[in-house]
Amino acid sequence: MRSDLTYAEAVREALAEALAADERVFLLGEDIGVYGGAFGVTGDLVHRFGPERVRDTPIAELGIVGAAVGAALAGMRPVVEIQFSDFTAQAMDQIVNQAAKIHFMLGGEASVPLVLRAPTGSGTGAAAQHSQSLEAWFAHVPGLKVVMPTTPADAKGLLLAAIDDPNPVIVLEHKLLYRTNGPVPAGAGRVPLGTAAVRRRGADLTIVATGVMVSRALDAADQLAAAGVAATVIDPRTLTPLDADPILASVIETGRLLLVQEAPRTCGYVAELAALVAESRAFGYLRAPIRRLCGLDAPIPYAPQLETACVPQVPEIVTAGGELVKEW
Amino acid sequence: MTGVSADPDLARQVLGTMWRIRRFEEAVDELFARGLMHGTMHLSIGQEAVPTATCLALRPTDSITSTHRGHGHCIAKGAALDRMMAELLAKRTGYCRGRGGSMHIADVATGNLGANGIVAGGVPIAAGAGLAARLRGTDQVTVSFFGDGAVNEGAWHEGVNLAAIWSLPVVFVCENNQYGMSMPSTKASRTTLAERASGYGIPSTTVDGNDVQQVYDAVTDAVARARSGDGPSFVEAVTYRWKGHSKSDKNLYRTRDEIEQWRERDPITLFEAAASEMGALAAADIDQCREQARQAVRSAVQAAMAAPDADPAELADAVYAK
């Protein structure tokens, strides 16, 4: 480990290392050049690697992703930045009908080694069309891999692994995490796709959280510990492929499962985790019903107090966790 | 410009390709009617001049993106008839191992980056293949085939614009068969299709899509332009599909007279007449081209029929590349 980087700096470092290491890698997206990216992620990369490889595009998400699919088919390793994950809706044909299906449809004759990075989630007052958590859309599509890094080290390591991967990988970076700090291994510290991280261990309760909810779950676990409740916090890191074993093993140990996501409840990703546990050998060890804490089934509003009320906050996680342990 | 119908070797090649496409699709039509082939498919009978002349203007290392009416593109770019037929017959030896069918045939080895079931889906993909050629410093050209219906899709506009602003080596070939399913192209747009392309600042030209020479000349110019770094062009080839949109089409939106008039302008007959007139092909040569195509398709059907069925056991492992 060496000195802390922000999450945004860690992403930039991964991009720089990939660009330096492999001629096939290039970046494509809106305002990623001289502007440095809407969230400052690409920074000065255009000055280091040139405008051919750090390529500014018109505002045309479908065209951008389509061009990346074509370039990937032709042997390149494009890394697309979609300015807000909400705008993937504009590019859904190329993501879902093209990128995700080409390897399968073509009988394995071709693959699409494409990475799509997109800032995701609420908390910035950007309202309904710039604040969504759409990971379940992508996790539902066979052929895509979905990554949600929560620490700077994972932001770098998972992105490098995504660029190595021969499949289309969606990397959802939470906007509220970009300025958070953390240690990042020097050099190419890849984090393999499909490996969950156990962020904290405790015998009373298993909390599985995705995205920015991981840090809220950890804060909540601290408060629960002060109240005598020991929680395990598991961060899946990649939603597909999922590393289910640590979750099942922890549920067998604790008998209680609290699932936390920012996205709306109905058909959200953690519903899949609940079903997975219900279908597994861990089910028999449950001492309490599985509980979900999710965003409201509503668009994200603008007003700060409304926005905060839309998605789980630390006190709610503390309350839910405490109830699971004390009542069951 | 080379006179395709005046050069005996070229003429034989062109006629052979057109007949292979025609006979392949006639065989498919028959297999379907007899219940031996399932699913859906979109026949390009009547449009054979466009893929044949376009691919004649390309090198083997150049690439194409194709459409859901893509048998002709696939054959003209050099795919093997038996593997195509095997795919359509749901065999393990098919190009897509039975997972793609007619709408998703690709043959990456011959530069065919894939047919596409989504109208205009291949247009930005072609721009991306052009971008890859640019970034790798090769002189490869990509042709994007699409129909008139694609020109009203957002993907078409975004893909053409990207190719235009970056001067990518892409040739956009519009097979204007005049109907997007049942919607006449004249009702779907207030402009001509060529005007659409002109709006993106790229050269556009409209040719008789049933005339091999006209298509070949226009595409050859566009390919030369792309290869020399001058960017994309648009070629509109006006043609006609004799058959319905797909197998379920009752043809309620066009008249018998209209179809008959276009059948009289059969691109194969027109080319045979031109090549005979130029003395490039004798009647015996023409008969031979036709017969060889018939034999090639017949043996493709036989080989495909004898091949093993696609294997469900392989599905679980087919979704992700390793």
Interface residues (C-beta under 8 A of the other chain):
Chain A: F26 E52 R53 T57 P58 A60 L62 G63 I64 V65 G66 A67 A68 V69 G70 A71 A72 L73 A74 G75 M76 P78 D93 Q94 N97 Q98 I102 H103 F104 M105 L106 G107 G108 E109 A110 S111 P113 P142 G143 K145 P166 N167
Chain B: S63 T65 G94 Y95 C96 R97 G98 R99 G100 H104 A106 D107 V108 L113 G114 N116 G117 I118 G121 V123 P124 I125 A126 A127 G128 A129 G130 L131 A132 A133 R134 L135 R136 T142 G154 A155 H157 E158 G159 N161 L162 I165 A318 V319 Y320 A321 K322
